[in-house]
Amino acid sequence: MRKVTLYIAQSEDGFIADESGSVDFLNPMHVEGEDYGYRAFLEGIDSVVVGRKTYQSVLDMGYDYPHTECEVVVFTRTPRPQAGNLTFHGGSPAERVRAMKAEPHRKGIYCEGGAEIAHQLLAAGLVDEIILSIAPTKLGRGTVLFAEGRAPEGWVERSRQRYDSGLIQVRLSLA
């Protein structure tokens, strides 16, 4: 079975975006020469699953959607035709990811977010690992990742790394 990893960042108080949906609070974490293990992580995946709002927020920032070398499944209530490596899926995220996990001879699956997709996949027991980067800032309001800022019950911290930027990266897996 392929492994699904939720690789995501949040503020100290548990928000992945501010009230307007912005992730600008992460900008101070962009330090030249530091990628927080992201490139190494990407070497182990060949599929990305992402919610439509998160996908659109990348486009709204003026970027082309990355991950051109991977299969990308965008979960949306309004499916549209496939575009290159992008598939717009209007069905159940859990059913689609369950089928993807069963595909043989493939690398891991990166759950890029956002919160709605992460919650659905966690509730369905489809996430195998969480790599959570915690930025040293408090937002007070916005899009919450986990209730009370903590991973759901049953998740255990496997490692913790503090970076010079103040960012803390925690790896969690099911007990």
C-alpha positions as CSV (number, residue, x, y, z in Angstrom):
1,M,0.0,0.0,0.0
2,R,1.1,3.5,-0.8
3,K,1.6,5.9,2.1
4,V,-0.4,9.1,2.3
5,T,1.5,12.0,4.0
6,L,-0.2,15.2,5.1
7,Y,2.7,17.8,4.8
8,I,1.4,21.1,6.0
9,A,2.2,24.2,7.9
10,Q,0.3,26.0,10.7
11,S,0.7,28.9,13.1
12,E,1.5,28.3,16.7
13,D,-2.2,28.5,17.5
14,G,-3.2,26.0,14.9
15,F,-4.2,28.0,11.8
16,I,-3.2,27.1,8.3
17,A,-4.4,30.4,6.8
18,D,-5.6,33.7,8.2
19,E,-9.2,34.9,8.0
20,S,-8.8,36.0,4.3
21,G,-7.2,32.7,3.4
22,S,-3.7,34.1,3.1
23,V,-0.6,32.1,4.1
24,D,1.5,35.2,4.2
25,F,2.4,34.5,7.9
26,L,4.7,31.8,6.5
27,N,6.8,34.4,4.5
28,P,9.3,35.0,7.3
29,M,10.0,31.2,7.2
30,H,11.4,31.4,3.6
31,V,15.1,31.5,4.4
32,E,17.6,31.2,1.6
33,G,19.1,27.7,1.4
34,E,16.5,26.2,3.8
35,D,13.7,24.0,2.5
36,Y,12.9,22.2,5.7
37,G,13.3,18.8,4.1
38,Y,10.7,19.5,1.4
39,R,12.9,18.5,-1.6
40,A,13.8,15.2,0.0
41,F,10.1,14.6,0.8
42,L,9.1,15.2,-2.8
43,E,11.5,12.5,-4.0
44,G,9.4,9.9,-2.2
45,I,6.1,10.9,-3.8
46,D,4.6,10.7,-7.3
47,S,1.0,11.8,-6.6
48,V,-0.4,14.9,-5.0
49,V,-4.0,15.4,-3.7
50,V,-5.3,18.8,-3.1
51,G,-8.5,20.6,-2.5
52,R,-9.8,23.1,-5.0
53,K,-9.5,26.1,-2.7
54,T,-5.8,25.3,-1.9
55,Y,-5.2,24.7,-5.6
56,Q,-6.8,28.0,-6.5
57,S,-5.0,29.9,-3.8
58,V,-1.7,28.9,-5.5
59,L,-2.9,30.2,-8.8
60,D,-4.3,33.4,-7.2
61,M,-0.8,34.1,-5.9
62,G,0.4,34.3,-9.5
63,Y,2.2,31.0,-9.6
64,D,1.7,28.1,-12.0
65,Y,0.7,25.0,-10.1
66,P,3.9,23.1,-9.1
67,H,4.3,19.3,-9.2
68,T,4.4,19.1,-12.9
69,E,6.2,15.8,-12.6
70,C,3.5,14.1,-10.6
71,E,-0.1,13.0,-10.9
72,V,-2.2,15.7,-9.3
73,V,-5.8,15.2,-8.2
74,V,-7.7,18.4,-7.4
75,F,-10.9,17.6,-5.5
76,T,-13.7,19.9,-6.6
77,R,-17.5,20.0,-6.5
78,T,-17.3,21.2,-10.1
79,P,-15.2,18.8,-12.1
80,R,-13.7,19.8,-15.4
81,P,-11.6,18.1,-18.0
82,Q,-8.2,16.8,-17.3
83,A,-5.4,19.3,-18.1
84,G,-2.0,17.7,-18.5
85,N,-1.1,16.0,-15.2
86,L,-4.1,17.6,-13.4
87,T,-7.2,15.6,-12.8
88,F,-10.2,17.5,-11.4
89,H,-12.2,14.9,-9.4
90,G,-15.8,15.6,-8.4
91,G,-16.4,12.4,-6.4
92,S,-15.5,11.3,-2.9
93,P,-11.9,12.2,-1.9
94,A,-11.8,9.2,0.5
95,E,-12.8,6.8,-2.3
96,R,-10.3,8.2,-4.8
97,V,-7.4,8.2,-2.3
98,R,-8.3,4.7,-1.1
99,A,-8.1,3.5,-4.8
100,M,-4.8,5.4,-5.2
101,K,-3.3,3.8,-2.1
102,A,-4.0,0.4,-3.6
103,E,-2.1,1.1,-6.9
104,P,1.0,-1.1,-7.0
105,H,4.6,-0.1,-7.8
106,R,4.0,3.6,-7.0
107,K,5.6,6.1,-4.6
108,G,3.8,8.0,-1.8
109,I,0.9,10.3,-2.0
110,Y,1.2,13.9,-0.8
111,C,-1.9,15.4,0.7
112,E,-1.2,19.1,0.2
113,G,-4.3,20.4,1.9
114,G,-6.4,22.2,2.7
115,A,-8.2,21.6,5.9
116,E,-11.4,20.2,4.4
117,I,-9.5,17.5,2.5
118,A,-7.2,16.8,5.3
119,H,-10.1,16.3,7.7
120,Q,-11.9,14.0,5.3
121,L,-8.9,11.8,4.7
122,L,-8.0,11.7,8.4
123,A,-11.6,10.8,9.3
124,A,-11.5,8.0,6.8
125,G,-8.2,6.6,8.2
126,L,-6.3,7.2,5.0
127,V,-3.5,9.4,6.3
128,D,-0.4,7.5,7.4
129,E,1.9,10.3,8.4
130,I,1.7,14.0,9.2
131,I,4.6,16.3,8.7
132,L,3.6,19.5,10.5
133,S,5.6,22.6,10.3
134,I,4.7,25.1,13.0
135,A,5.6,28.8,12.4
136,P,6.4,30.9,15.4
137,T,3.5,33.2,15.1
138,K,-0.1,33.4,16.3
139,L,-3.0,34.4,14.1
140,G,-5.9,34.3,16.5
141,R,-8.3,33.5,13.7
142,G,-8.5,31.8,10.4
143,T,-8.7,28.3,9.0
144,V,-8.0,25.8,11.7
145,L,-6.2,22.5,10.9
146,F,-6.9,20.5,14.1
147,A,-9.3,21.2,16.9
148,E,-7.4,22.8,19.8
149,G,-4.3,23.0,17.6
150,R,-3.4,19.4,18.2
151,A,-3.5,16.3,16.0
152,P,-6.4,14.0,16.4
153,E,-6.3,11.3,19.1
154,G,-4.1,8.3,18.3
155,W,-1.3,10.3,16.6
156,V,2.1,10.1,18.2
157,E,5.1,12.4,17.7
158,R,8.0,10.5,16.2
159,S,10.4,13.4,15.8
160,R,10.7,17.1,16.3
161,Q,13.2,19.5,14.7
162,R,13.8,23.1,15.4
163,Y,15.2,25.4,12.7
164,D,17.1,28.6,13.0
165,S,14.1,30.5,11.6
166,G,12.1,29.4,14.7
167,L,10.0,26.9,12.7
168,I,9.5,23.6,14.4
169,Q,8.7,20.5,12.3
170,V,7.0,17.6,13.9
171,R,6.5,14.2,12.3
172,L,3.5,12.2,13.6
173,S,2.2,8.7,12.9
174,L,-0.5,6.6,14.2
175,A,0.3,4.8,17.5
